[in-house]
Amino acid sequence: MNAQIRPYRPSDVEACRELWRELTQRHRDIYEDPSIGGSDPGPYFDRHLAHPHLAGLWVAERANEVVGFCGLLVDGEEGEVEPIVVGSAFRSMGIGRKLLDHVVEESKRRGLRFLSVRPVARNLEAISFFSKAGFRVLSRLELLMELPEPTQRDRKSGITIHCSRFRY
């Protein structure tokens, strides 16, 4: 796949908002919950741009079209890939891997000690992608308690970690 990785420019904002909408739709599909992200999730990209730990944002461009993007959050010696998004028409073409490789190299250049990713538990494709890319150390878990009572969201069963059973 012939895609170039370059730094984000303000003129990329609309293309990245649209990619953010696609990312949100993917989460809606995974969780079977159309309310995720509200009526228009695109402007949440603007919140990401304002994240206090956003150290870099890069886009994948093909034929002068932004087809993906990824960001790097940095806090001390730790970095986090957040998010990595590739348009649905361009997935499975190596673009996500090219974006990820760029962020890994940038993290090394910055002298970071750790680089993490946090795919949602139901995103099996993303978990497999990151595992194949070398993310193999389980560093922390985020556990949720639904308050005040469980949502209508259907939770899946089947993950056991350290003898404790979890839904996802």
Backbone as a ProteinNet text record, in pm:
[ID]
protein_1_A
[PRIMARY]
MNAQIRPYRPSDVEACRELWRELTQRHRDIYEDPSIGGSDPGPYFDRHLAHPHLAGLWVAERANEVVGFCGLLVDGEEGEVEPIVVGSAFRSMGIGRKLLDHVVEESKRRGLRFLSVRPVARNLEAISFFSKAGFRVLSRLELLMELPEPTQRDRKSGITIHCSRFRY
[TERTIARY]
84.5	0	88.4	68.3	147.2	78.8	106.2	54.5	173.7	168.2	273.5	228	317.3	288.1	349.6	272	320.2	254.6	310.7	247.8	110.4	23.1	-110	-97.7	-188.2	-198.5	-341.6	-360.4	-497.1	-593.7	-545.2	-633.1	-684.5	-630.9	-674.5	-794.4	-839.4	-937.5	-1065.7	-1121.2	-1247.9	-1229.6	-1120.2	-1094.1	-1077.5	-1008.8	-987.6	-1115.9	-1200.1	-1331.3	-1412.2	-1407.2	-1480.7	-1424.6	-1293.8	-1233.6	-1273.1	-1283.1	-1327.2	-1470.5	-1554	-1691.6	-1689.6	-1601.6	-1590.4	-1546	-1449.2	-1402.9	-1518	-1594.1	-1708.2	-1811.7	-1837.2	-1933.1	-1884.9	-1755.4	-1700	-1730.2	-1712.9	-1744.1	-1894	-1976.3	-2121.5	-2155.2	-2092.6	-2118.1	-2069.7	-1949.9	-1892.8	-1982.7	-2032.6	-2113.6	-2263.5	-2302.5	-2444.1	-2516.3	-2455.5	-2508.5	-2496	-2606.4	-2600.9	-2584	-2589.7	-2577.1	-2431.2	-2336.6	-2195.3	-2156	-2096	-2047.6	-2149.6	-2274.5	-2376.8	-2420	-2494.8	-2551.8	-2447.5	-2339.6	-2231.7	-2097.9	-2031.8	-1904.5	-1786.1	-1799.3	-1687.1	-1617.1	-1690.9	-1624.5	-1543.4	-1560.8	-1476.8	-1330.1	-1307.2	-1169.9	-1105.9	-1183.6	-1132.4	-1088.6	-1162.9	-1122.6	-989.3	-972.7	-846.4	-730.8	-752.8	-648.4	-607.7	-701.1	-673.8	-622	-603.9	-558.6	-424.5	-410.6	-287	-161.5	-176.8	-60.1	-35.3	-113.4	-93.5	41	132.5	267.6	289.6	201.6	214.4	93.5	66.3	-44.9	2.1	-16.9	28	-87.1	-86	-188.1	-124	-202.5	-165.1	-238.1	-162	-218.2	-190.4	-292	-280.2	-348.4	-277	-330.6	-395.5	-326	-371.7	-499.6	-530.4	-647.5	-600.4	-649.8	-619.4	-703.8	-636.5	-706.5	-689	-610.4	-590.6	-513.2	-514.2	-432.1	-403.8	-302.3	-271.6	-206.6	-223.5	-167.6	-78.4	4.8	92.8	70	27.6	15.2	140.6	199	320.7	300.6	335.8	334	461.7	558.3	687.3	758.9	794.6	866.5	774.6	644.7	547.4	471	451.8	372.3	254.3	153.1	35.4	-6.7	-29.8	-83.9	-233.5	-279.7	-420.9	-463.9	-554.9	-598.3	-515.6	-552.8	-503.9	-628.6	-650.1	-773.1	-737	-796	-781.6	-922.2	-949.5	-1080.2	-1115.1	-1242.6	-1284.7	-1248	-1247	-1213.4	-1064.3	-983.4	-838.5	-778.5	-862.7	-811.8	-755.2	-669.5	-603.7	-512.4	-460.2	-366.8	-230.4	-211.3	-83.2	-71.5	-175.7	-169.6	-163.7	-245.4	-242.2	-104.9	-45.5	87.7	192	178.2	270.7	257.4	135.2	112.9	173.3	146	196.7	349.1	410.2	556.3	613.4	544.9	591	587.8	479.8	468.1	570.1	595.4	697.4	833.6	868.1	997.6	1004.8	896.1	891.7	908.2	849.1	860.8	1004.8	1069.6	1210.6	1295.2	1268.1	1343.5	1330.6	1213.6	1189.2	1247.4	1298.2	1357.3	1255.6	1134.3	1032.5	1072.7	1033.9	1066.6	959.2	835.4	722.1	628.7	562.6	459.4	342.4	225.2	107.8	-2.7	-96.8	-220.9	-333.4	-454.4	-568.1	-690.4	-686.9	-806.5	-918.4	-1041.7	-1153.1	-1154.7	-1202.2	-1195.5	-1266.4	-1369.8	-1442.4	-1381.2	-1283.1	-1224.5	-1115.7	-1161.1	-1069.5	-972.5	-1017.2	-928	-812.8	-844.1	-739.6	-644.7	-698.5	-613.2	-517.6	-566.4	-481.9	-376.9	-418	-326.1	-211.1	-244.2	-139.9	-51.7	-110.3	-31.2	71.3	26.7	117.5	225.9	196.8	293.3	393	377	474.3	426.1	302.5	247.9	201.6	288.1	262.3	270	297	306.7	177.1	110.1	-11.2	32.7	9.1	62.2	-41.7	-164.1	-268.9	-404.6	-502.5	-639.7	-725.5	-827.7	-925.7	-1055.4	-1099.8	-1222.6	-1332.3	-1453.1	-1567.4	-1673.6	-1741.2	-1862.7	-1970.5	-2078.9	-2185.9	-2270.7	-2283.3	-2358.6	-2470.5	-2581.7	-2622.4	-2669.4	-2702.1	-2738.9	-2689	-2675.2	-2621.9	-2701.1	-2630.4	-2694.2	-2760.8	-2829.5	-2894.1	-2794.1	-2671.4	-2569.3	-2544.9	-2547.6	-2523.3	-2375.1	-2341	-2201.6	-2172.7	-2055.6	-2013.8	-1942.9	-1947.6	-1883.1	-1769.4	-1669.8	-1571	-1425.9	-1391.6	-1250.9	-1217.3	-1114.9	-1066.8	-923.5	-897.7	-763.4	-734.5	-626.1	-585.9	-702.8	-769	-878.6	-1005.2	-1012.8	-1135	-1200.4	-1332.1	-1409.9	-1464.2	-1453.7	-1499.1	-1589.4	-1677.1	-1759.2	-1695.6	-1726.6	-1672.9	-1772
-117.4	0	122.7	208.6	329.5	444.2	454.8	564.9	632.5	762	839.6	883.2	878.8	926	1064.6	1157.9	1294.1	1354	1463.3	1529	1584.9	1584.5	1643	1792.6	1842.8	1986.2	2030.3	2155.1	2202.8	2179.8	2177.3	2152.8	2008.3	1920.6	1780.4	1760.2	1865.3	1849.3	1779.3	1817.1	1755.2	1607.8	1573.8	1432.8	1351.7	1408.3	1336.1	1326.5	1428.3	1418.1	1303.8	1290.1	1182.2	1046	1035.3	910.6	882.4	986.3	969.7	917	966.5	915.2	765.5	724.9	582.5	500.6	552.8	484.1	468	573	567.3	466.3	464.3	367.6	225.4	204.9	71	31.8	125.3	96.1	75	151.3	129.5	-12.2	-55	-189.4	-297	-278.8	-378	-397	-286.6	-292	-294	-290.8	-288	-177.9	-58.2	55.3	181.1	221.6	338.1	471.4	470.1	596.6	637.5	546.7	579.4	698	797.3	913.2	1020	998.9	1100.6	1108.5	1213.1	1224.6	1256.5	1325.9	1353.9	1343.3	1229.8	1210.8	1282.4	1333.7	1397.7	1505.3	1595.9	1700.7	1648.8	1523.6	1468.9	1464.7	1465.2	1474.3	1604.5	1711.7	1840.7	1831.2	1755.4	1733.9	1660.6	1566.4	1492.8	1587.7	1679	1776	1860.7	1879.8	1962.2	1880.3	1750.4	1665.3	1716.6	1734.2	1792.3	1707.8	1578.5	1492.3	1459.3	1521	1493.4	1550.7	1461.2	1501.7	1499.8	1432.1	1424.8	1359.2	1398.4	1341.1	1332.6	1215.8	1192.5	1137	1168.2	1116.6	1027.6	934.2	852.8	913.6	943.2	1009.2	923.6	910	832.7	913.1	942.9	1021.8	1150.7	1219.8	1346.7	1334.3	1214.2	1190.8	1135.4	1193.8	1142.7	1017.6	904.1	776	715	779.7	730.7	831.6	810.6	894.1	821.5	867.7	815.3	924.3	910.8	1008.1	941.9	1024.6	979.8	1069.8	1008.9	1079	1047.1	1147.8	1127.2	1184.5	1102.3	1144.3	1090.7	1178.4	1134.8	1045.8	926.5	832.9	730.2	753	660.5	725.6	649.1	693.8	601.1	653.8	573.6	607.2	505.1	523.3	547.1	665.9	698.7	809.3	781.8	650.8	611.6	502.7	468	433.2	505.3	492.5	484.6	389.4	379.2	367.4	445.4	440.2	299.5	264.5	126.5	78.9	166.7	127.1	98.4	132.5	119	23.8	-48.9	-142.5	-266.7	-334.7	-458	-432.4	-312.2	-277.1	-236.3	-251.3	-216.6	-73.4	5.1	146.3	160	84.4	89.3	51.6	-49.4	-91.9	16.1	82	189.7	305.3	340.3	444.2	402.2	278.9	229.8	227.9	180.3	178.3	319.2	415.8	554.9	601.8	571.5	613.3	540.6	414.3	340.4	406.7	438.3	502.6	640.3	715.7	847.2	832.5	731.1	706.9	673.8	593.6	562.4	688.8	769.4	892.9	986.7	986.2	1070.7	1011.1	890.2	826.6	771.8	741.9	686.1	545.5	510.5	377.8	274.3	320.6	230.4	293.4	207.4	249.8	154.6	209.9	125.9	155.1	63.1	76.9	28	78.8	37.7	9.2	-96.4	-128.3	-175.4	-147.5	-195.4	-347.8	-408.2	-553.5	-630.6	-573.5	-644	-627.1	-541.3	-517.8	-621.7	-740.9	-853.2	-829.4	-759.7	-728.9	-640.4	-538.7	-447.6	-519.8	-601.9	-676.1	-766.3	-834.4	-920.6	-838	-724.8	-636.3	-592.2	-544	-495.1	-608.6	-724	-838.6	-877.4	-884.3	-917.7	-812.1	-688.3	-578.5	-574.6	-665.3	-672.7	-626.7	-583.4	-544	-671.9	-727.1	-856.4	-855.6	-740.6	-732.3	-671.1	-745.1	-695.1	-611.6	-480.2	-392.9	-350.1	-333.1	-294.9	-329.8	-339.7	-364.4	-247.8	-219	-120.4	-196.8	-199.5	-270	-168.2	-200.9	-111.6	-172.5	-87.4	-123.3	-32.2	-90.5	-10.3	49.6	181.4	254	332.6	349.4	286.8	144.1	108	-31	-64.3	-191.4	-228.3	-167.1	-131.5	-76.7	-188.8	-150.9	-249.9	-314.6	-263.7	-317.2	-463.9	-546.2	-689.1	-711.8	-764.2	-794	-938.9	-960.1	-1095.7	-1156.8	-1287.3	-1358.4	-1441	-1468.1	-1562.4	-1531.7	-1421.1	-1391.1	-1418.7	-1501.1	-1528.5	-1479.7	-1397.2	-1346.5	-1368.1	-1435.7	-1463.5	-1520.6	-1618.1	-1691.9	-1609.9	-1490.6	-1409	-1402.3	-1416.8	-1419.4	-1278.6	-1234.9	-1101.4	-1106.9	-1008.9	-986.7	-872.2	-865.6	-754.6	-712.6
0	0	0	-93.4	-106.5	-32.3	95.9	177.6	242.8	248.6	311.8	450.1	545.4	680.6	694.4	741.2	760.8	882.8	936.5	1051.1	1015.1	1112.7	1100	1071.6	986.3	957.9	988.6	1027.6	1054.8	939.3	817.8	702.5	697.8	782.7	788.8	880.7	947.4	1054.2	1007.7	895.6	851.6	817.9	751.6	718.8	846.7	946	1072.3	1152.8	1147.4	1213.3	1152.9	1021	955.7	996.6	1006.1	1052.8	1197.1	1280.2	1419.3	1421.4	1330.1	1320.3	1287.5	1196	1163	1282.6	1358.2	1478.9	1578.1	1595.5	1687.3	1639	1509.2	1456	1480.5	1469.7	1498.6	1642.4	1736	1876.1	1895.6	1826	1832.7	1787.5	1678.6	1626.2	1722.3	1776.4	1867.8	1989.5	2043.7	2165.2	2138.1	2011.4	1974.3	2051.3	2050.7	2126.1	2040.6	1975.3	1887.5	1960.4	2092.1	2166.3	2190.2	2167.9	2191.2	2103.9	2165.2	2090.5	2061.2	2102	2078.6	1933.6	1902	1767.5	1661.4	1697	1602.8	1674.8	1663.2	1734.3	1671.5	1550.3	1482.2	1563.3	1628	1706.5	1825.5	1864.5	1971.2	1927.2	1797.1	1748.1	1797.2	1799.5	1847.2	1992.9	2072.7	2212.5	2218.7	2128.3	2125.4	2094	2000.5	1966	2085.8	2178.5	2296.9	2415.4	2398.1	2508.8	2559.9	2690.4	2743.5	2721.4	2695.4	2674.9	2527.6	2437.3	2295.1	2251.5	2216.3	2178.9	2028.5	1957.5	1813.2	1750.9	1627.7	1551.7	1407.2	1347.6	1211.5	1129.8	1001.2	912	806.9	758.2	642.7	524.7	422.3	304.5	182.1	101.1	-23.5	-132.5	-237.4	-348.7	-298.2	-210.2	-151.3	-69.1	-22.6	62.2	196.1	304.9	438.4	458.9	479.7	492.9	631.2	716.9	852	933.6	1064.7	1151.6	1281.6	1351.8	1483.6	1566.7	1696.8	1788.7	1891.1	1952.5	2059.7	2179.7	2289.4	2416.4	2496.9	2560.3	2638.3	2777.6	2876.1	3016.7	3080.1	3097.4	3152.1	3053.7	3100.1	3013.5	2947.7	2960.5	2902.5	2788.4	2682.1	2569.6	2548.9	2484.5	2451	2308.7	2228.5	2094.7	2113.2	2075.2	2096.5	2003.9	1915.9	1868.3	1747	1687.7	1554.6	1475.1	1366.5	1288.5	1140.6	1072.4	926.9	869.5	766.9	702.2	658.8	670.2	643.8	503.8	406.2	269.3	252.7	352.9	340.1	443.1	515.7	615.3	547.9	621	574.2	455.5	444.7	337	391	522.7	581.8	629.5	615	654.1	805.6	876.4	1022.5	1075.3	1017.4	1061.3	1032.2	917.7	882.9	982.3	1019.2	1120.4	1254.5	1294.4	1422	1422.3	1315.6	1309	1322	1263.5	1274.1	1419.5	1489.9	1630.2	1717	1688.9	1764.7	1746.1	1623.2	1597	1662.7	1656.8	1721.9	1872.9	1930.6	2074.3	2112.1	2030.4	2054.1	2042.7	1940.9	1920.3	2040.4	2103	2219.8	2348.1	2339.9	2456.7	2555.4	2507.7	2597.5	2640.5	2759	2812.5	2781.8	2774.7	2751.1	2648.3	2571.5	2477.7	2494.4	2518.2	2542.6	2442.2	2437.6	2361.1	2451.2	2428.1	2509.8	2423.1	2343.3	2265.4	2358.2	2319.5	2400.9	2396.9	2504.1	2520.8	2410.2	2352.5	2246.6	2108.6	2094.2	1962.6	1937	1904.7	1885.2	1770.6	1666.4	1554.5	1600	1678.8	1727.2	1822.2	1909.4	2002.9	1926	1825.1	1742.6	1667.9	1612.6	1540.1	1630.2	1749.9	1839.7	1891.4	1915.8	1959.5	1852.5	1728.5	1618	1600.8	1639.2	1625.2	1740.9	1839.8	1948.1	2084.3	2093.7	2224	2294.9	2381	2442.7	2594	2653.9	2798.8	2851.7	2938.1	3002.6	3121.8	3116	3220.5	3322.8	3281.9	3376.8	3316.9	3401.9	3360.7	3406.7	3332.5	3374.6	3397.3	3520.1	3555.2	3580.2	3538.5	3553.1	3642.2	3714.7	3785.5	3728.6	3681.5	3623.9	3735.3	3734.1	3836.4	3772.4	3836.5	3961.3	3942.9	3817.6	3790	3650.1	3619.6	3488.1	3372.9	3266.7	3147.9	3070.3	2967.7	2881.8	2786.7	2784.6	2695.8	2729	2628.3	2645.4	2669.1	2782.9	2814.8	2779.1	2724	2689.7	2809.6	2819.4	2928.2	2871.7	2954.4	2907.4	2930.6	2993.7	3016.4	3161.9	3183.8	3318.8	3327.9	3427.8	3452.9	3600.7	3629.7	3767.8	3848.9	3792.3	3856.2	3880.1	3825.7	3836.8	3700.2	3700	3575.9	3549.3	3422.7	3385.7	3263.8	3255.6	3135.4	3059.5	2933	2852.4	2747.1
[MASK]
++++++++++++++++++++++++++++++++++++++++++++++++++++++++++++++++++++++++++++++++++++++++++++++++++++++++++++++++++++++++++++++++++++++++++++++++++++++++++++++++++++++++

